[in-house]
Amino acid sequence: MQYNLTTLKNKLRVLTVPLPSLESACVSVWVKAGSRNEAEKISGLSHFLEHMAFKGGKKYRTSQETSYILDALGAEYNAGTSSEWTNFFIKARSEKLDNAFEILADMILNARLDEKEIEKEKGVIIEEIAMHEDTPMWNINDIFNELIFPDSPLGRDIAGIPDTVRSFKRNDFIKYRRLHYHPGNMLITVSGGVAEKESINLSEKYFGDLKNGRKPDFERFIPKQGKPALKLKSKKTEQAHFILGFLGNPRDYKKRYAEGLLSAILGKGMSSRLFEEIRQKRGLAYSIHTSVSRYIDTGTFETYEGVKVNKIKDAIKATLDQFYGLKDKKFAITKEELAKVKEYVKGRTALALEDTVSVNDFFGERALFLDKIRTPEEEFENIDKVTIDDIYEVAKDLFVPDKLNLAIIGPYKDEEQFVKILSK
């Protein structure tokens, strides 16, 4: 899967992945800004601005007009905000790509930011925050980030808190958009049944007049953890939820392929070690998975589990035993296991890339944050190069008891019972 990267006269980059066999194409517009670019008093503004893009622009004046024209194209469309980026996409038949570009440009560059719509959307977002908090399987990620990234924008909820959401004024959005939404801080990715020339021409037509700005800064994370950390949210639930994890590594980490395979060995797929140990053998959990999150300057390595309320300590102990047992080679990695997880990771990546939205995500994040953009084939080659010793080295660096973090949501009052487990 090959790509073409072009820079327009105004410094906006356009990345095209031609897939000639497809009848559809997807265009995504990326902004290299998210919740970590916000001061605490405007926490949630990136996410709110994403919402306002769908509330009407210069040509399509209302949310109804915007959604009507998109539905009339038979398009898929959405947007998302993370800690470090915001993106908007439309996926439609290839012959409707001009329409997709036009609508995205109108939404993103010409959003009306009507004050009445802002006030209405405040209620929507506050309800979104409440829904998130009422869903422990989602909320546990927020609790974990608050714990592992104390006093950092990375530890804040991407949607903000009700007080900041209520405080936003129209001028806040205008100032933020002016600071972050400019060619040097944006990227367009287009994939599917589209030629590079068409992609460039449409980008120039609809985004070529956008003026450049200065590169915005962000607050870098400085780790200070010196002992195991715990954060308990006491709440009446039928199931306990926890994330057990360690501070990880940034996006450009040289051993990231080994780190990804370590994550797969422990908690990806029904044959992974933690799934087998926690669910199949002990019957302690229904949902369990291990993941790696990476940011510009840091990252996390974490395992989530939803477990029986009265068995949470057993699950935590068994999970730690797997972490440290692998690091100490008590539970050795075999050649067969390594071969299996390599194929698992490559296979799941290949399946995801059958969707052009995922193709844009794959190339978009790499183009935004990495010096070198590797194709899927190049990624697979690097995965194949990882050795068992590489994974042991990563595990040794990651699984340090004094850097352990445990976030819990469940009907518990006594924190000490969990502190004792972490201190062993």
C-alpha positions in Angstrom: 0.0 0.0 0.0 1.8 3.1 -1.3 1.1 6.8 -0.5 2.0 10.1 -2.1 2.7 13.2 0.1 2.5 16.7 -1.4 2.8 20.1 0.2 0.7 22.9 -1.2 1.9 26.5 -1.6 0.3 27.5 1.7 2.3 24.6 3.5 -0.8 22.3 3.9 0.2 18.7 3.4 -1.9 16.3 1.4 -1.4 12.6 1.7 -3.0 10.4 -0.9 -3.4 6.6 -0.9 -4.7 5.5 -4.3 -6.7 2.2 -4.2 -8.0 2.0 -7.7 -10.2 -1.1 -7.2 -12.5 0.8 -4.8 -15.7 2.6 -5.8 -15.5 4.9 -2.8 -13.0 7.3 -1.2 -12.5 8.9 2.2 -11.2 12.3 2.9 -10.1 13.2 6.4 -9.0 16.6 7.6 -6.6 16.5 10.6 -5.7 19.3 13.1 -2.6 18.7 15.3 -4.4 19.9 18.4 -6.4 18.2 21.2 -7.1 18.4 24.9 -3.4 18.6 25.8 -3.1 21.9 24.0 -5.7 23.5 26.3 -5.2 25.6 29.4 -7.1 24.2 32.3 -9.7 27.0 32.1 -10.7 26.0 28.6 -10.5 22.2 29.2 -12.8 20.6 26.6 -12.7 23.3 24.0 -11.1 21.1 21.3 -13.9 18.6 21.6 -16.6 21.3 21.7 -15.3 22.9 18.6 -15.4 19.5 16.8 -19.2 19.4 17.7 -19.8 22.9 16.4 -18.4 22.0 13.0 -21.7 20.1 12.4 -23.9 23.0 13.4 -23.7 24.9 10.1 -21.3 26.9 8.0 -21.4 29.5 5.3 -23.1 27.4 2.6 -24.9 24.9 4.7 -26.2 27.1 7.4 -27.7 24.7 9.9 -27.0 21.2 11.3 -30.1 20.0 9.4 -28.8 21.3 6.1 -25.4 19.8 6.7 -26.7 16.3 7.7 -29.3 16.5 4.8 -26.7 17.0 2.1 -24.4 14.3 3.6 -27.2 11.8 3.8 -28.2 12.7 0.2 -24.7 11.6 -0.8 -25.1 8.3 1.0 -22.0 9.2 2.9 -20.5 8.1 6.2 -19.2 10.9 8.2 -18.0 11.6 11.7 -15.3 13.4 13.7 -13.1 12.7 16.7 -11.0 14.5 19.3 -8.0 12.9 21.2 -5.4 14.4 23.5 -3.2 15.4 20.5 -5.4 15.6 17.4 -8.9 16.4 16.1 -10.1 15.0 12.8 -13.2 15.1 10.5 -14.0 12.7 7.7 -16.4 12.0 5.0 -16.5 8.7 3.1 -18.6 8.6 -0.2 -18.6 7.3 -3.7 -15.5 8.4 -5.6 -17.5 10.5 -8.0 -18.8 12.6 -5.0 -15.4 13.4 -3.7 -15.7 17.1 -4.8 -18.8 17.3 -2.7 -17.1 15.8 0.3 -14.3 18.3 0.1 -16.7 21.2 -0.2 -18.7 20.1 2.8 -15.7 19.5 5.0 -14.2 22.9 4.1 -17.5 24.6 4.9 -17.8 22.8 8.2 -14.3 23.3 9.4 -13.2 26.6 8.0 -16.6 28.4 8.0 -18.3 27.1 11.0 -20.8 29.8 12.1 -20.4 29.3 15.8 -23.9 30.6 16.4 -24.3 31.7 20.0 -27.7 30.0 20.4 -26.3 26.8 19.0 -23.3 27.0 21.4 -25.7 27.3 24.3 -27.8 24.3 23.2 -24.7 22.2 22.6 -23.4 22.9 26.1 -26.3 20.7 27.3 -25.5 18.0 24.8 -21.9 17.8 25.9 -22.7 17.9 29.6 -25.0 14.9 29.0 -22.2 13.2 27.1 -19.9 13.7 30.1 -22.5 12.3 32.4 -23.1 9.3 30.2 -19.3 8.7 30.2 -19.2 8.9 34.0 -22.1 6.5 34.3 -20.4 3.9 32.2 -17.5 2.5 34.3 -16.0 0.6 31.4 -15.3 4.0 29.8 -14.8 6.1 32.9 -12.0 3.9 34.2 -9.8 5.2 31.5 -10.3 8.7 32.7 -9.5 7.7 36.3 -6.4 5.9 35.1 -5.2 8.9 33.1 -5.8 11.2 36.1 -3.6 8.9 38.2 -0.7 8.3 35.8 -0.6 11.9 34.5 -1.1 14.0 37.6 -1.2 17.8 37.1 -1.0 17.4 33.3 -3.4 18.1 30.5 -3.0 14.4 29.5 -4.8 13.5 32.8 -7.9 15.6 32.0 -11.1 14.4 30.4 -11.0 15.2 26.7 -14.6 16.5 26.9 -13.7 18.8 29.8 -15.9 19.2 32.9 -19.3 20.8 33.2 -18.0 24.0 34.7 -15.6 24.7 31.8 -18.1 23.6 29.2 -20.7 26.1 30.6 -18.2 28.9 30.6 -17.3 28.9 26.9 -18.1 31.9 24.7 -18.1 32.4 21.0 -14.8 34.2 21.1 -13.1 31.3 22.8 -13.8 29.1 19.7 -12.6 31.8 17.3 -9.3 32.4 19.2 -8.7 28.6 19.4 -9.5 28.0 15.8 -7.2 30.9 14.7 -4.4 29.4 16.8 -4.6 25.8 15.7 -6.6 25.6 12.4 -3.9 26.7 9.9 -2.0 24.8 7.1 1.2 24.3 9.1 -0.8 22.5 11.8 -3.1 20.5 9.6 -3.1 17.6 7.2 -5.5 16.1 4.6 -5.5 12.4 4.0 -7.4 10.9 1.1 -7.7 7.2 0.3 -9.7 4.9 -2.0 -10.7 5.3 -5.6 -8.9 8.5 -6.2 -5.9 9.7 -8.2 -3.2 11.8 -6.6 -3.8 14.7 -9.0 -7.5 14.9 -8.1 -6.7 14.8 -4.4 -4.2 17.7 -4.7 -6.5 19.7 -7.0 -9.5 19.4 -4.6 -7.3 20.3 -1.6 -6.0 23.4 -3.4 -9.5 24.3 -4.5 -11.1 24.2 -1.0 -8.2 24.7 1.4 -5.6 26.5 -0.7 -6.6 30.0 0.5 -6.1 29.1 4.2 -3.4 31.3 5.7 -0.6 29.8 7.7 0.1 30.6 11.3 2.7 30.0 14.0 3.3 26.5 15.5 1.4 26.2 18.8 3.1 24.8 21.8 2.0 22.3 24.4 2.9 21.4 28.0 5.3 18.5 28.1 4.8 15.8 30.6 7.5 15.3 33.3 7.3 12.0 35.1 7.8 12.2 38.9 6.4 8.9 40.2 8.6 7.2 42.8 6.3 4.6 44.3 3.2 2.6 43.3 0.1 4.8 42.9 -3.6 4.0 43.5 -6.8 5.9 42.7 -10.1 4.4 43.8 -13.5 5.8 42.7 -16.0 4.3 45.2 -19.2 3.6 43.4 -22.0 1.1 43.7 -21.6 -1.3 40.8 -22.4 -4.9 39.9 -18.9 -5.4 38.6 -15.6 -4.0 39.5 -13.4 -2.3 36.9 -9.7 -1.7 37.1 -6.8 -0.7 35.0 -3.3 -1.8 36.0 -0.5 -0.2 34.2 2.8 1.5 33.8 4.1 4.7 32.3 5.1 3.7 28.8 6.9 5.3 25.8 6.4 8.0 23.2 5.3 7.6 19.6 8.8 7.4 18.2 10.0 4.8 20.7 12.7 2.7 18.9 11.4 -0.5 20.5 7.7 0.2 19.8 7.3 -3.0 17.7 8.5 -5.1 20.6 6.3 -3.2 23.0 3.3 -3.8 20.8 4.0 -7.5 20.6 4.4 -7.6 24.4 0.9 -6.1 24.7 -0.4 -8.8 22.3 1.2 -11.6 24.2 -0.4 -10.5 27.5 -3.8 -9.3 26.5 -4.9 -9.3 22.9 -7.1 -12.2 21.6 -8.7 -15.1 23.2 -5.4 -17.1 23.3 -3.5 -14.3 25.1 -2.0 -15.1 28.5 -4.2 -12.9 30.6 -7.4 -14.0 28.8 -6.4 -17.6 29.4 -5.4 -17.0 33.0 -8.0 -14.6 34.3 -11.1 -15.6 32.3 -10.6 -19.2 31.0 -8.8 -20.8 34.0 -10.1 -18.7 36.9 -13.4 -17.4 35.7 -12.8 -13.9 37.2 -13.6 -11.6 34.3 -15.6 -11.3 31.2 -13.7 -8.5 29.5 -10.0 -8.2 29.6 -7.4 -6.6 27.3 -4.0 -5.0 27.2 -3.2 -1.9 25.2 -0.5 0.6 24.5 -1.2 4.4 24.2 1.5 6.6 22.8 1.8 10.4 22.8 4.5 12.8 21.5 6.6 12.6 24.7 5.3 9.7 26.8 2.8 6.8 26.8 1.1 4.1 28.8 1.1 0.3 28.9 -2.1 -0.9 30.6 -4.5 -3.8 31.2 -8.2 -3.3 31.7 -10.4 -5.9 33.5 -14.1 -6.0 34.5 -14.2 -8.6 37.3 -16.4 -10.0 40.0 -16.6 -7.5 42.9 -15.5 -10.1 45.5 -12.6 -11.4 43.3 -10.9 -8.2 42.4 -7.8 -8.8 44.6 -7.4 -12.2 43.1 -7.5 -10.7 39.6 -5.0 -8.0 40.4 -2.6 -10.5 42.0 -2.9 -12.9 39.0 -2.3 -10.0 36.5 0.8 -8.8 38.4 2.1 -12.3 38.5 1.8 -12.5 34.7 3.5 -9.1 34.2 6.5 -9.9 36.5 6.6 -13.6 35.6 7.2 -12.7 32.0 9.8 -10.0 32.9 11.7 -12.5 35.1 11.3 -15.3 32.4 9.4 -17.4 34.9 6.8 -17.6 32.2 9.1 -17.8 29.2 8.1 -16.7 25.7 8.4 -19.5 23.2 9.2 -19.2 19.5 5.7 -20.5 18.7 4.1 -17.8 20.8 6.1 -15.1 19.2 5.3 -16.3 15.7 1.6 -16.4 16.6 1.4 -12.8 18.0 3.3 -11.5 15.0 0.7 -12.9 12.7 -2.1 -11.7 15.0 -0.9 -8.1 14.9 -0.2 -8.2 11.2 -3.5 -9.9 10.4 -5.6 -7.5 12.5 -3.9 -4.5 10.9 -4.5 -5.9 7.4 -8.2 -6.4 8.2 -8.6 -2.9 9.6 -7.0 -1.4 6.5 -9.8 -2.8 4.3 -11.7 0.3 5.4 -10.5 3.6 4.0 -11.4 5.4 7.2 -8.8 3.2 8.9 -6.3 3.7 6.0 -6.6 7.5 6.7 -6.1 6.9 10.4 -3.1 4.7 9.8 -1.3 7.2 7.6 -2.7 10.3 9.2 -1.3 9.8 12.7 2.1 8.8 11.3 2.3 11.9 9.0 1.3 14.2 11.9 3.7 12.9 14.5 6.6 10.8 13.1 9.5 11.9 11.0 9.2 8.8 8.8 5.9 7.4 7.4 6.1 3.7 7.1 3.7 1.7 4.9 1.9 -1.3 6.3 4.4 -3.5 4.5 7.3 -1.7 6.2 5.6 -2.0 9.5 5.2 -5.8 9.0 8.9 -6.1 8.2 9.8 -4.4 11.4 7.4 -6.6 13.4 9.0 -9.7 11.8 12.5 -8.5 13.0 11.5 -8.5 16.7 13.2 -11.2 18.8 12.2 -12.8 22.1 15.1 -10.9 23.7 13.8 -7.6 22.4 10.5 -8.3 24.2 12.2 -9.2 27.4 14.2 -5.9 27.3 11.0 -3.9 26.9 9.3 -5.8 29.7 12.3 -5.2 32.0 12.1 -1.5 31.3 8.4 -1.3 31.7 7.5 -3.5 34.6 9.1 -1.6 37.5 7.1 -2.0 40.8 7.7 1.6 41.9 6.1 2.8 38.6 3.0 0.7 39.0 -0.5 2.4 38.8 -3.8 1.0 39.7 -7.2 2.7 39.0 -10.4 1.1 40.3 -14.1 1.8 40.1 -16.2 -0.3 42.4 -18.2 -0.6 45.7 -15.1 -0.3 48.0 -14.3 2.1 50.8 -11.0 0.7 52.1 -8.0 1.7 49.9 -5.5 0.0 52.2 -6.4 -3.5 51.0 -5.2 -2.5 47.5 -2.2 -0.6 48.7 -0.9 -3.8 50.3 -1.1 -5.7 47.0 0.9 -3.0 45.2 3.5 -2.8 47.9 4.4 -6.5 47.7 
